[in-house]
């Protein structure tokens, strides 16, 4: 079995863990690929937090290989195990004792960028603009929501426990092929979050008053990594991507226990 190591270079814990796992792989007769030969790998070992996985997915776009994520960060919703548990989990992987959890990606088109992609979410935000954005959101050609507010989150199941949850959006179970459309600080109580099929096509129209200053423009971000300044008015379309991201799982139902622990929902 061949591994590609993708540690968080800013994390000392990830660097220490990488050295430990490299020794273990060598002792077990497994091989390690370098980034230039990433197509030859069987599994990408991501050592860091959820943000490290998001960066790995973007850096290795088009690589249809599973990602094994070891949490060396804070939350680690997308991880398989904690760093202390990594050697044991790696032994299971080398023995073939694991399953793959498929996660939906979000893809979109906007005037200035032919293709956007995100594993977690696409966010529209008014940024430094002093006035609220006007939104009209259509699903499969039918208007589903109109409101004024600070922004909009289009979230996959993977991203539903991130900014989407903080903004009052729903938690989607990991492998659900669903998207959450969550308004950010809408100026009306009727603008509630919507859950739609990931196979639906979402069209977002936005508009900002033309008297905003030239340096005050809304923006869009994809997974917090790619940031695009938007025109004062525009249209974008989004739907689920054809390729799903596979995450290695060495145990069952870890998502639910992690959700209880991180959200403190197990306190009566």
Secondary structure, 3 states (H helix, E strand, C coil): CEEEEEECCCCHHHHHHHHHHHHHHHHCCCEEECHHHHHHCCEEEEEECHHHHHHHHHHCCCCCCEEEEEECCCCCCCCCEEHHHHHHHHHHHHCCCCEEEEECCEEEEECCEEEEEECCEEEEECCCCCCCEEEEEEECCEEEEEEEEEEEEEECCHHHHCHHHHCCCCCCCCCCCEEEEEEEEECCCCCCCEEEECCCCEEEEEECCCCCCCCCCCEEEECCCEEEECCCEEEEEEEECCCCEEEEECCCCHHHHHHHHHHCCCCC
